[in-house]
Amino acid sequence: MSEHTISVSRTSGGIPVVVENIPDSQSVGYMIAVATGSRDETQDILGLSHLLEHTVFRETKTRDSYQMAKEMEGAGGEMNAFTGREMTAFYGITIRETADVAKDLVGDIVANPMINEKDTELEKKIVLQELSMIKNEPDSYIHDLFESTLWRGHALSQDEGGEEDLVRNMTSEDLRKYYEEKYRIPNLAVFAAGSADIDDTVAWAEETLDCKAGGQRNVRTAPPTPVSEYRFVKNEADHYQVAMGFPSYGASSDDRMAVTMLSAVLGSGTSSRLFQAVREKKALVYSVYSTVSQCSDASSLTTYMSCTDENVIEAMETTASVYSGLLKEGLEKGELDRAKRLIKGANVRAMESTEHRLYRLGVNHMLNGSTESLEQRLEKIDAVTEDDVMRVAEDLLRADRMNTVVLGKGARKIKNYDPSALAF
């Protein structure tokens, strides 16, 4: 691991370039990220960032989608993209000897998309199907519902998919205008991982993207601290999905890793407090886990669980009692060390994937400018103390800030539940 290096440079036009070179890697990945996402959309274009991300894959000045697919797969690789609340990213990963194909194709779709009416209309059909699919996958949909509830009234509440009625009415002119405004320096950044060279990557970025000058950064404001809220959303699935969580810190916070450890103690793995209390001892849920959803200026610490209607209320109240128990009793002997090893193991295993390394490079840099290596991350995990975990627990686990969302058919006792019973 010590032989891995992360190099940082800039193109002549000022585009940041971050490369993690992995000696002897047989694969290489390249990513172009754009600092715009769903939180940067106005109310009349919710979902436009995501639709644009889809549409640029349709056709460039030199290729159609089938030609791109043939070239990438013929190079032993894959190409994909994702839209988040704060960034949109496009990446290609190939075997080492066909690295130029990955660079060429990723650069082409970002720098030279056609964005015509025909392609826009085709992708709208696909995106609308995707939005419908998400609503029919309640274990995924609950995440969107929770974030929209927690950050209600703020741009962070705007999920990536957008509003179906708005997406349906978007035109290629809407996409082209947004592209010409946002897909420019200083919103662009380039990343590479695997068998990649910093000088070569900078040269590619300069040739491909330095012509994209003249943009402006999105103006963003941090969300206010939300107060407690209980929300029920009707869904036809027999199984109920529950989210219970709290606002947390931005990506630059010194306590970011302490929150990760708190989340692990609460709900990572089968030895965690929530898994033991809610599933193993009471058999109230099929699944239960905690996670941190990170943005640049805020985050959420949330517990998710799924269960049948007769168990929803007891599962929520048991979860609240786990929060309360941690605050009152503190950590058990060895509990933090166990959580640290669990998270370190997950990080080490993930780093065996070029795709994950590329994703981590891009997201960390776009959130807070970080170029943290795996070794540095492991050191930060080791540095977290029990006092750190309890300090952030006392700051974050507050009933007056806890937001709860229940997704299900709508038994009256759940729909009209008095959330004051969850106070701790």
C-alpha positions in Angstrom: 0.0 0.0 0.0 2.8 2.4 0.7 3.9 2.3 -2.9 0.6 3.9 -4.0 1.0 7.6 -4.7 -1.6 10.4 -5.1 -0.5 13.2 -7.2 -2.2 16.6 -7.6 -1.8 19.0 -10.5 -3.7 21.5 -12.7 -4.1 22.0 -16.4 -3.0 25.3 -17.9 -6.6 26.3 -17.8 -6.8 25.7 -14.0 -8.7 22.3 -14.0 -7.6 20.2 -10.9 -6.2 16.8 -11.8 -5.9 14.1 -9.1 -4.2 10.8 -9.9 -3.8 7.7 -7.7 -1.1 5.6 -9.3 -1.2 1.9 -8.3 2.0 0.0 -9.3 1.4 -3.2 -11.2 -2.4 -2.5 -11.6 -3.9 -4.2 -14.6 -6.7 -1.7 -14.9 -7.1 2.1 -15.1 -10.0 4.5 -14.7 -10.6 8.1 -15.7 -13.3 10.4 -14.4 -14.5 13.9 -15.3 -16.6 15.5 -12.5 -18.7 18.6 -12.7 -19.5 20.6 -9.6 -23.3 20.7 -10.2 -26.1 18.5 -9.0 -29.7 18.5 -7.8 -29.1 21.1 -5.1 -28.1 23.6 -7.8 -31.4 23.3 -9.7 -34.2 25.8 -9.6 -37.7 24.7 -8.8 -38.7 24.6 -12.5 -35.9 22.3 -13.6 -35.8 19.6 -10.9 -34.2 16.5 -12.4 -32.4 18.3 -15.2 -28.9 17.4 -14.1 -29.8 13.8 -14.1 -31.5 13.9 -17.5 -28.5 15.7 -18.9 -26.2 13.0 -17.5 -28.2 10.4 -19.4 -28.5 12.3 -22.6 -24.8 13.0 -23.3 -24.3 9.3 -23.7 -26.6 9.2 -26.7 -24.4 10.9 -29.3 -21.3 13.1 -29.6 -19.9 14.9 -32.6 -18.0 11.8 -33.6 -19.9 8.8 -32.3 -23.4 7.4 -31.5 -24.2 5.4 -28.4 -23.7 2.1 -30.2 -20.3 3.1 -31.5 -19.3 4.1 -28.0 -20.5 0.8 -26.5 -18.6 -1.2 -29.1 -15.3 0.7 -28.5 -15.5 0.6 -24.7 -16.4 -3.1 -24.5 -13.9 -3.9 -27.2 -11.3 -2.3 -25.0 -12.3 -4.6 -22.1 -13.9 -1.8 -20.2 -17.1 -0.1 -19.1 -18.4 3.4 -19.0 -20.9 4.9 -16.6 -22.0 8.1 -14.8 -23.8 9.3 -11.7 -25.6 12.4 -10.6 -25.6 13.4 -6.9 -26.8 16.4 -5.0 -23.6 18.3 -5.5 -21.8 16.7 -8.5 -22.2 14.9 -11.7 -19.5 12.5 -12.9 -18.6 10.5 -15.9 -16.1 7.7 -15.9 -14.6 4.9 -17.9 -12.5 1.9 -16.7 -10.5 -0.4 -19.0 -7.6 -2.7 -18.9 -4.2 -1.1 -18.8 -3.3 -1.5 -22.5 -6.5 0.2 -23.7 -6.3 3.2 -21.4 -6.5 5.6 -24.3 -9.9 4.3 -25.2 -11.3 5.2 -21.7 -9.8 8.7 -21.9 -11.1 9.3 -25.4 -14.6 8.2 -24.7 -15.1 9.9 -21.4 -13.6 13.1 -22.8 -15.9 12.9 -25.9 -19.2 12.6 -24.0 -18.3 15.5 -21.7 -16.7 17.8 -24.2 -18.7 17.1 -27.4 -22.3 15.9 -26.7 -24.9 16.6 -29.3 -27.9 17.0 -26.9 -30.5 17.1 -29.7 -34.2 16.8 -29.4 -34.4 13.2 -30.6 -31.9 11.9 -28.0 -33.5 14.0 -25.3 -36.9 12.5 -25.9 -35.5 9.0 -25.9 -33.7 9.5 -22.6 -36.7 11.2 -21.0 -38.6 7.9 -21.5 -35.8 6.0 -19.8 -35.4 8.4 -16.9 -39.2 8.4 -16.3 -39.0 4.6 -16.1 -36.1 4.9 -13.7 -38.1 7.3 -11.4 -41.1 4.9 -11.5 -38.8 1.9 -10.7 -37.3 3.7 -7.7 -40.7 4.3 -6.2 -41.4 0.6 -6.6 -38.2 -0.3 -4.7 -39.1 0.9 -1.2 -35.8 0.0 0.4 -34.2 2.6 -2.0 -37.0 5.1 -2.1 -36.9 5.5 1.7 -33.5 7.1 1.4 -34.8 9.8 -0.9 -37.8 10.4 1.3 -35.7 10.8 4.4 -33.3 13.3 2.8 -36.2 15.3 1.4 -37.8 15.4 4.8 -34.7 16.2 6.8 -33.7 19.1 4.6 -37.2 20.3 3.8 -37.3 23.8 2.6 -33.7 23.7 1.5 -32.0 22.8 -1.8 -30.5 19.7 -0.3 -34.0 18.2 -0.1 -34.0 18.0 -3.9 -33.3 14.4 -4.9 -31.3 13.5 -7.9 -34.1 12.1 -10.0 -36.3 15.2 -9.9 -40.0 15.6 -10.5 -41.6 13.4 -13.1 -43.9 16.1 -14.5 -41.0 18.5 -14.9 -38.8 15.9 -16.5 -41.5 15.1 -18.9 -41.6 18.6 -20.2 -37.9 19.3 -20.5 -36.5 20.0 -23.9 -33.1 19.7 -25.6 -32.8 23.5 -25.4 -33.2 23.3 -21.6 -30.4 20.7 -21.4 -28.1 22.6 -23.8 -28.5 25.9 -21.8 -27.7 24.1 -18.6 -24.7 22.3 -20.1 -23.3 25.5 -21.6 -23.6 27.2 -18.2 -22.4 24.5 -15.8 -20.0 22.2 -17.7 -17.2 24.7 -17.7 -14.1 25.7 -15.7 -14.1 26.2 -12.7 -16.7 23.5 -12.3 -14.6 20.7 -13.9 -12.2 18.3 -12.2 -10.4 15.2 -13.5 -9.4 12.1 -11.7 -7.6 8.8 -12.5 -6.8 5.7 -10.6 -4.9 2.5 -11.4 -2.2 2.3 -14.0 -2.3 6.1 -14.6 0.3 8.7 -14.9 -0.1 12.3 -13.7 1.6 14.0 -16.6 -0.3 12.0 -19.2 -3.6 12.7 -17.4 -2.9 16.4 -17.3 -2.1 16.5 -21.0 -5.3 14.7 -21.8 -7.3 17.0 -19.6 -5.7 20.1 -21.2 -6.4 18.9 -24.7 -10.0 17.9 -24.0 -11.3 20.4 -21.5 -9.2 23.5 -21.3 -11.4 25.0 -24.0 -14.3 24.9 -21.6 -13.5 28.2 -19.8 -16.0 30.9 -18.8 -18.1 29.3 -16.1 -19.0 30.3 -12.6 -19.3 28.3 -9.4 -22.8 27.6 -8.1 -23.7 29.7 -5.1 -24.7 27.5 -2.2 -25.9 28.1 1.3 -25.7 25.6 4.2 -29.0 24.3 5.4 -30.4 25.4 8.8 -30.6 22.9 11.6 -33.9 21.0 11.2 -36.3 20.3 14.0 -38.0 17.0 14.7 -40.5 15.7 12.2 -42.6 12.6 11.8 -43.8 11.8 8.3 -45.8 8.9 6.9 -45.8 8.2 3.2 -48.3 5.7 1.7 -46.9 2.8 -0.4 -48.6 -0.4 -1.5 -45.7 -2.7 -0.5 -46.6 -5.1 2.3 -43.2 -4.5 4.0 -42.7 -1.1 5.8 -39.5 0.9 5.5 -38.5 3.2 8.4 -35.8 5.9 8.5 -34.9 7.6 11.8 -32.0 10.1 11.7 -30.3 13.4 12.6 -28.5 16.2 10.9 -24.8 16.0 11.1 -21.6 17.8 10.1 -20.2 18.9 6.7 -17.4 17.2 4.9 -14.7 19.5 6.2 -15.5 18.8 9.9 -12.8 17.4 12.1 -15.5 15.2 13.6 -16.4 13.5 10.4 -14.6 10.3 11.3 -16.0 10.3 14.8 -19.5 10.3 13.3 -18.6 7.4 11.1 -17.5 5.5 14.2 -20.7 6.4 16.0 -22.7 5.1 13.0 -20.7 1.9 13.1 -21.3 1.4 16.8 -25.0 1.9 16.3 -25.7 0.0 13.2 -22.8 -1.5 11.2 -22.6 -5.3 11.2 -24.4 -8.0 13.1 -22.6 -7.2 16.4 -23.9 -3.6 16.4 -26.2 -2.3 19.0 -29.2 -1.9 16.7 -28.9 -5.2 15.0 -28.6 -7.0 18.4 -31.5 -5.0 20.1 -34.0 -4.7 17.2 -33.4 -7.9 15.2 -31.6 -10.5 17.3 -33.2 -10.0 20.7 -36.7 -9.1 19.5 -36.9 -10.2 15.9 -38.8 -7.0 15.0 -37.1 -6.4 11.6 -35.6 -8.1 8.6 -32.8 -5.6 8.2 -31.5 -2.7 10.3 -28.4 -0.5 9.7 -27.0 3.0 10.2 -25.3 5.1 7.6 -23.9 8.6 7.1 -24.9 10.5 4.0 -22.3 13.1 3.4 -22.5 16.5 1.6 -20.1 19.4 1.6 -21.8 21.5 4.3 -24.0 19.0 6.1 -24.7 15.3 6.5 -27.2 12.9 8.0 -26.7 10.1 10.5 -29.6 7.7 9.8 -30.9 4.3 10.8 -32.9 2.4 8.2 -35.0 -0.7 8.8 -37.7 -2.8 7.2 -40.4 -4.8 9.0 -44.1 -5.8 8.8 -46.8 -3.5 10.1 -47.3 -5.1 13.5 -43.6 -4.4 14.4 -43.2 -0.9 13.1 -43.9 1.0 16.3 -42.0 -1.3 18.6 -39.0 -1.3 16.2 -39.0 2.6 16.3 -39.3 2.7 20.0 -36.6 0.1 20.5 -34.3 2.1 18.2 -34.9 5.3 20.2 -34.1 3.3 23.4 -30.7 2.2 21.8 -29.9 5.9 21.2 -30.8 6.7 24.7 -28.9 3.8 26.1 -25.7 4.9 24.4 -26.0 8.4 25.7 -26.7 7.2 29.3 -24.3 4.3 29.6 -21.5 5.2 27.1 -19.5 2.7 25.1 -18.8 -0.9 26.3 -15.3 -2.1 26.7 -13.8 -3.0 23.3 -16.8 -1.7 21.4 -15.0 1.1 19.6 -12.0 -1.1 18.7 -14.4 -3.6 17.2 -16.1 -0.9 15.2 -12.8 0.5 14.0 -11.6 -2.9 12.7 -14.9 -3.4 10.9 -14.7 -0.1 9.1 -11.0 -0.5 8.4 -11.7 -3.9 6.9 -14.4 -2.5 4.7 -12.1 0.3 3.5 -9.2 -2.0 2.7 -11.4 -4.5 0.8 -13.0 -1.7 -1.2 -9.7 -0.3 -2.2 -9.0 -3.5 -4.2 -11.4 -2.1 -6.8 -10.1 0.5 -9.3 -13.7 1.8 -9.6 -14.0 2.3 -5.9 -10.7 4.1 -5.7 -11.7 6.4 -8.6 -15.1 7.1 -7.0 -13.5 7.9 -3.6 -10.9 10.2 -5.2 -13.6 12.1 -7.1 -16.2 12.4 -4.3 -13.7 13.4 -1.5 -12.1 16.1 -3.7 -15.4 17.5 -4.8 -16.8 17.6 -1.3 -13.9 19.3 0.5 -10.8 19.3 -1.7 -9.4 16.2 0.1 -6.8 13.9 -1.5 -6.8 11.5 1.4 -5.0 8.2 0.8 -6.2 4.9 2.2 -3.3 5.0 4.8 -4.3 8.5 5.9 -7.9 7.3 6.3 -6.9 4.3 8.4 -4.8 6.6 10.6 -7.9 8.9 11.1 -10.0 5.9 12.1 -7.3 4.8 14.6 -7.2 8.3 16.1 -10.8 8.4 17.1 -11.2 8.1 20.8 -14.2 7.0 23.0 -14.5 10.6 24.2 -14.8 11.7 20.5 -17.6 9.3 19.8 -19.5 10.2 23.0 -19.0 13.9 22.3 -20.5 13.7 18.9 -23.2 11.4 20.1 -24.3 13.9 22.7 -24.3 16.6 20.1 -26.2 14.7 17.4 -28.5 12.2 19.0 -31.1 14.7 20.1 -34.8 13.9 20.1 -35.7 17.5 19.2 -33.8 17.1 15.9 -34.7 13.5 15.1 -36.6 13.1 11.9 -38.6 9.9 11.2 -40.1 8.7 7.9 -42.3 5.6 7.6 -43.1 4.2 4.1 -45.9 1.6 3.9 -49.6 0.8 3.4 -50.9 3.0 6.1 -52.2 1.2 9.2 -54.0 3.9 11.2 -51.9 3.4 14.3 -48.8 4.0 12.3 -50.1 6.8 10.2 -51.4 8.7 13.3 -48.5 7.7 15.6 -47.5 10.2 18.2 -43.8 10.6 17.8 -43.4 12.0 21.3 -43.2 8.4 22.4 -39.7 8.3 20.8 -38.4 11.1 23.0 -35.2 10.3 24.9 
